[in-house]
Amino acid sequence: MLRDSWNILIVDDEHDIHEITTIALKRKKWRNKGLNVLHAYSAQEAKTILKEHDSVYFEVALIDVVMETDDAGLDLCKFIRDHLPNSVRIILRTGQAGKAPEEQVLNDYDIDHYLAKTDATPERLFALIRSCIHSSQDLLTLKAFGQQMKSLVQSLPSARKESDLLLLMEESLMFLDIKHTSRTLFFYNIDGKKLLQPHIVIEHGLELDKLYETLTELHKDYKNYQICYDYKTEESGDIWKIALFQTPCRQEIIAYDIPEKHHRKGALVFRLKYGFTQKYVIEYLHDATLFLENWCMASESIRLQNEVENDKILREKMYYERLEGIATMVTGVAHEMNTPLGVAMTSNRMIQDLAQELLTAPDSDKQDIVNDFTHSCSLLEKNIVRAQDLIKSFKQLSSGQLTDHYDEFDITSIIKDCIESMSPELRKKQINVRLQAESENNDWKGYASHLSQVIINMIQNIIRYAYKECDNGGEAEIIVNHINNTYIIEIEDYGSGMSPDTLKCIFDPFFTTGRKDGGTGLGLAISQNIVTNLLDGKIKCESELNKGTKFKITLPSEVKKH
């Protein structure tokens, strides 16, 4: 808790010493804060006062050496060092020169100064007290800084999100506020709809909505360098200053070309208790920069850690979705195979029956039987070829799905196999997918397995969502163009489309509008991950409600081998 004065404890058995010391210090100030003097008339009374008050309540203790006993003052010094933090600084005073403690005693009890009462002029007394207060603040600062580093080391291994680093933030702000006698409010996400500390803001007379608007407006032209603004509260008239930042804010981190979407806007809103001179503001900003850099590095570490974990989850889901996709295709192909095989078996039986009938039939019926025989043979051949094509496309697609084989492929053949393998589901939903290619030969070096998974995910989305409300199905187009060593694959339907709010979230993991229909929200997230990270490409989407959806996938003609 911040106080408006420095607390000094005077321990002496002479009442006149208390009175003259109080008068000497009454009008003295350091860093715009006065001195609050408390009195104890014996070592025992001083111990009682120290026990009753907070351990960091006192900055300085002026202690007489000789009181109820010849060494009562030294015994009190030992008590302070054994039970109180080192931030309580000690000045020894005595009126008996022969009772001056030895140098070893001064060192053992960490005593700052020894002052004979005859030498205690007001100027010298205040100079010593000011020096001790400064030392007390430095020790508290070092302690707070140590706690900050300890919290950082302890928090990072277990932290999973920025809010987990609040302990670090609290310790760091304590470091700033103790050293500079300031009050600091820290906001690390100004991109959101609200600030994260409304109760603290209101406590200090700051209007929440107005502060949010001010911070948002100031951030518009902020370009990753330290900048400071004044903010005056209307009710109290207090002047606060605003130091803006973005994560990551260190030049070393920025050099890694981290996308702008990962830069989080933030601010330190602070008020210095002892005035707004330029010197104090510069000193504060210097220490605040250290805090902000630690925060930015910690939050960036968490972001990268989460990115790695999310990538791991997506890769695992990608594998299982491959297996699920293959299982779906197996079921569909097996069902689809029943039709040509059934026709082939019936045709084969008809051929056998017609051959027997031809042997005994009269001449007038033989031509008709031969015609049926020929037609049955044609049907048999047609359906055998149809079954063979299904097996071929399924075999190519399934083997590719289970391996990450890098080779040269015909990109249109990969897409054609995907459409063929999904044809049972497409026919069931009465959806016709047309494939158009600029040329017949579209050689592409890459991973057919990954590309086929993306195309199948797109076709599955058309099946699930594009014509969900339509009983008569619909149309879809896949167009392949080859321009300047780049393949552009456009997948377009003319169905229900998406709202702007849905469109901006479609690549987010686990976002789905079809949860009740079994959607996981991973199909497009995995597709984006495959296209951007594994196929060195780009994917974007355009959509309007009731006007359909178009995905545009851009791939290099030759993907880098991973």
N, C-alpha and C positions, 0 to 999 in steps of 0.2 A: 504493500500500500504506500503510495507517495504522500509525503508530508510537506508542510509549508515552512518547516524550520529544521535546523540541526539541533539535536538533543545532546546536551553536555551534562554530565553528572559530576558534581563537586562533593568530595568526601573529605571532611575536615572537622575536627572537634572544636574549632574556634569559630564562633558565630560572626565575629567581625570579618574573618576571611571570606565567609559566604557573602556578606553584604557588599564588601568592596569589590569582590569578583563580579557579582551581579551588576553593580553599577558600571564597571569597566566594560562589560560585554553587552550591556543593554541595547546599544544602538549599532552594534556591529552586524555586518551582513557579509555573506559569501555566496556568490552566484544568485544574488537577489533573494536570498533566504536568510532570515534572522536566526539568532541563537536562543534556544529554549533551555533554560538552566533548571536542573533538578538538584535537590540538596539531601545529603546524608551526613549525620553528625558522628557516625562511628562506622567501623568496618562492618560490624554485624548488621547495622541498619542498611548499609549499602548492599550487602548480600541479599537482604530481603527485597529491596527495590528491584535489583537485577533479576531475581527469580520471578517477581510478579509481572515484569514487563516482557514484551517480545524480545527474542534473542538478538534481533538487529535493530532494536529501538535506539540504542545509544551509539553515537559516533566517537565521542571522546570522554574519558574519565580523568579528572584531576584529583589525585589521591595524595593525602598527607601520609608521610611515612610513620610518624609517631602519633598514636591516638590512645586507645584504651590500653595498648601495650606498646613496647618499643618497636616491634616489627609488625604491628597490625596492618599497616599499609601494604607491606610486602606480602603478607598472608592474603590480603584481598586481591593483590595482583595475581597470585598463584590461582586463586579461585576463579578469576576472570579467564585466565588462559586455559584452565581445565574444563570450564563449563560454557564459555561463550565463544563465538567466532572471533577470528583474528581481526575482523573489521572494527572491533572496539579497540581504539588506540588509547594509550596510557601516557599521562604526564605525571611524574612524581614531583611533589613539593614537600619541602621540610624547612622548619625554622631553626633546626639544630644541625649545624654543619657537621658535627661529629657522627651524626646518624645517617650520613649519606651512604647509600648502598654501593657495594663494590661493582666493578665493571661486569664481572661474571653474572651477578644477580640481574643487572640490566639486560644482558643478553639472554639469560635463561627465561626471563619473563616477557621478553620481546617488548621492552619499554622504549617508547619513542624518545622522550626527553626527560632530563632531570633539571628542576628549576628551584633554586633557593628562593625562599619567600622574599628575601631582601632584594632580589633581582627581578621580581615580577612586576615590571612596569606594564601599564595597559597596552602599550605598543608591542612589547616582547611577548606578553601573554597571548594577545590575539594572533600574533604571527605564528606562535607555536600551535595554537588551536586550529588555525586555518591550515597549517601544514598537516596536522593530524586528520582533519576532515578530508583533505585531499587524499591522504594515504588510505583512509577508510573507504572512500569511494573507489579508489583503484583496486583495492582488495576485493570489494564486492563485485566490481566489474570483471576481474579475473575469475572469480568464483562462478559468476553467471556465464561467462564465456566458456569455462570448463564444462559447466552443466549443458550448455548448448552443444558442444562437441560430443559429449557423452550421449546426449539424447539423439544426435544425428547418427552416431555409430550404432546405437541400440535400435533405433526406429527403422533404419533402412532395410535390414534383412527381413523384417516382418511386415513392412508397409506395402499395401496393395493399391492405395489410392491417396490422393493429395490430403484428404481429411485425416488420414492416419498420421500425418506429419504435424498435427496441431501441437503435440507436445514439444516438438522442436521449435515451432513458432513461438510458443509461450516462453520458453527458456531464452530464446533469442531476443524477444521483445523486452524481457526482464533485463537483459544485458544492456540494451539501448536505453531503457527508461532509468535504470539505476545510474548509469554513467553520466547521462545528460540531464537528469531530473526532468524527464519529458513524459508525455502521455502519448502513446502510439497506438493507432488502430491499423490493423493489417488486413487488406482485402486481396485475395489471390484469384478471384474469378469474377471479373466485372462483365464478362460476356453473358452471364446468366440474367434472369429476370429480377433478382433481388440480391442485396448484399448479405454477407454471411454473419454479420454481428449487429442485428438491429437493436438489441437491448443495450449494447455498449454505445452505439451511436446516439440513441435517444438519451441515455444517461448523461452524455456530454453536451446536450443541447443542440445536436446536429439533426437537421430535418432529413429523414432517410431518403425520401423520393428526390429531394433537391440534390442531395449529395450524390446519389446514383446518376442523375442526369449530368451533373458537373463532371464526374469522373468519366462517364461515357463520352461526353463532348470533348474533354481534354485529350482522350486517347486517339481521337481521329487522326491527328497529325503527328502522333508520337512515333519516332523512328529509332528505337533502341538506344537512346542515350539519356543520361541523367538529366532530369528537368524538374523544376520546382515551381509550384503555383501557390498563391494565397487563396484562402477560402474563409470568408467571414460569416459567422453565424448571426442571424438577425436578432434573436432573442437576447443572448448574452453579450454580443459584440465581440466575442473572442475571435482571435485570428489563428486559424489553423493553416498549416502548409501541407501541400500534396506533392509527394515524390512518386512519379509513375514508373512502371516497369512492365516488361513482357517476358514471359518464359518461352524459350531460353534466352537469357539476356547477356550471357558471356560471349565474347567474340570467338572463343575457342569452340563453343557449342554451335554458334551461328555458322561457323566455317564448315560444319558438316552438312549444310544445306537442308536443314530440317524444314519440312513444309510449313507454310504459314498457318495452316489449320491447327497445328500443334502449339502455336504461340498463345498463351493465356494472358489476358490483360490483368494487371493488378496495380495496387497503390499502397503506399504508406501515408496515412493522414496523421500528422503529428503536431503537437503544441509543446514548445519548450517553456518550462516553468520560469526560467530566469532570463527571459527576454529573447528578442529576435534579432540580435546583432548578427551581422554577416559572418563573423568568426564562428559563433556558436552553430549557426546553420550549416556552415561548411564542415565543421567537425562532426556534427550529427550525420550529415549525408555521407561522409567518409565511412563511418561505422555502419550506417544503414546499408551502404553498398555491399559490405562484407556479408551482412545478413541476407540480402537479396540474392547474392551470388550463391551462397550456401543453399538457400531455398530453391533457386532455379536448378542447381545441379541435382538436388535431391528429388525434386518433382520430375525432372527429365529422366533421372534414373528409374523412377517408378513407371514413367510412361513407356520407356524402352522395355522394362521388365514385363509390363502388361502386354506390350506388343508381341514380345516373344512368346508369352503364354497363349495369347489369342491365336498367333500363327500356328502354334503347336496344336491347339484345339481344332482349328480349321483344317489342318492337315489330317488329323485323326478322323474328323467328320468327313473330309473329302474321301478318305479310304473307304469308310463305311457306306457313304453314299454311292460310291462306285459299286460296291457289292450289292447294295440295295437296288441300284439301277440295273445291274446285270440280272438280279433275281426277277425284277419286273419284266425285263426283256425276255428272260427264259420263259416266264409264264405266258407273255404275249405271243412269243414266237411259237411256243408249243401249241397254244390255242389256234394260232393262224395256220400252223402246219396241218392241223386236222382237216382243213378244207381241201387243199390240193391233194393230200394223201387219200382223203375219202373219195374225191373225184377220180383219182388215179386207180384206186382199188375197184371202184365201180366200173370204170372204163375197161380195166383188165378183165373183169368177170364178163362184161358184155362182149369183149373180143373173143373170149373162149366160147361163149354161147353162140355167137354169130358164126364162128368157124365151124362148129358142129352142125348148125342149122344149114350152112351153105352146102354141106356135103349131100344133104337129102332134099334140098329145096328144088322145086320145079324151075325150069329156065325163066319163066315169067317173073319169078320173085328174086332171082339171083342178083339183078342189078340193084334193087332196093337194099338187099342185105349187104352187098359190097359197099354201098354208100354209107350205111350205118357203121360198117366195119371200119371204113376210112375215117369217118368222123370220130369214132371212139378212139382210134389210134392217135388222132390229132389231139383230142382232149387229154389222153394219157401223157403224151409228150409235153404238152403245154403245162400241165400241172406238175409233172416231174421237174421241168425247168424252173417253174415258180418255187417249188420246195427247195430246189438246189440253190437258187438265188437268196432265199431267206436264210438258209444255213450258212452260205458264204458270207453274207453281210454280218450276220450275228457272230460268226467265228472271228472275222476280222476285228469287229468292234469289241468283243469280249476279251480277246487276247490283248488288244491294245489297252483296255481299261485296267487290266491287272498288271501291266508292266509300264515302265517309264522309258520305253525304247526310243532312242533318238535316231531318226533316219529321214530319208527324203520320201515324201508322199504326194499324192494328188489331193489337194485340199478339197476339191469338189467331191471326190470319192468318199472322203471321210464324212462329209456332211450328208451325202446321199445314203451312206450306210446307217447313219444316225436316224434319218427319216424313215428308212425301210424298217429298221428295228423297232421304231416307235409306231409303225403303221397300224398294228392292232388297236392300240389306244386311240390313235387319231381317227380310225374308222368308227370306233365305238362312239366317239363324240361328234362324228360327222364333220371333222375338220380336214380340209384339204390344204396341204403344204406344198407350194410350188418352189422348185429350185431353179434359179437362173444363174448362169455363169458367163462371163465375158468371152471366155475361150474354152476349148475342150481340154487343153493342157495347162494345168495350174500347179506346177511343181512348187512344193513348199518343204523346207527343212525345219523339223521341229519334233514335237512330241504329240503324236496322233492321239495318245491316250488322254492327255489333258484337254486337247481341243474337243474331242468327242464328248467329254464330260460336260464341257461348257455348252455345247450345242444341245445335248440331251436335256440339261437343266433349262435351257430356253424353251425347248419344245414342251417340256413338262409344265412350265409356267403358262404357256398358251393353252394347254389342255385344261389346267386347273382353274385359270382365272379369266382368260380373254373372253370366252363365250359361256361363262358360267350361268348367266341368266337367259341364254338363248337355247331354245329347244332344237333348232335346226342347224346347229354348228356354225361354221364360218370358214373364212379363207385366211391363209397366212403365206408370206413370201420370204424366201431366203435368197438374197442376191449377193453374188461374189464378184468383186471387181479387183483388178490388179493394176495399181498405179504407182510408178516410181519405186519399184522394189518393196511395195507395201500392199498387203491384201486388206481389203475393206469388206467385211461381212455384215450385211444389214439384215436383221431379222425383224419382220414387221407383221403385226396382226391388225385387224380392223374392229376389235372388240370393245370392251367396256372402258379401257383406259384407266388412268389413275389421277387422283387429285394432286395438287402441288405439294401438300403436306406428306402424302404417301410417297411421292416421287423422290423427295429429298432424303428419304430414309431407307430406300430399297436395298442399298448395299451394306447397311448396318447388320452385323451378326445378330441373329435371333429376332429380327423385325419381320413380322408377317401379318397379313390381314386374313390369312386362312388357317389360323390355329385350330379352329374347331373342325376343319376339314383335313387335319393331319399335317399341315404345313409346319416346318421347323424354323423357317426364317434363315436358313443357312445356304440355300441354293445359290442366290445371287451373290452373297458374301464370298462363298467359295469360288464362284465364277470370276468375280473381280480379282480375287487373290491369284487364281491360276493365270488369268490374262496378264495382269500387271507384273507379278513376281516370277512366274515360270515361263511365260511366253513373250515377255518383253513388249507387251502391247498396251493398248488402252481400251476401255469400254465406257460407253456413256449411253444414256437413255433419254428419250423424248416421249412424252405421253400427255394426252388430254382426256378428260372424262368423256366417255361415249364416242371418242374419235380414234381409239386404238393406241398401240404402243410400238415404238421402234427402238431396238437396240443396235448400236453401231460398234462393231469390234474391229479395231485396227491392229494388224500384226505385221511384223517384218517378214520379208520373204525367207529369211534365214535367221532362226532363233538361236541365241547363244546357247552353247552346250553347257549344261549345269553339272 
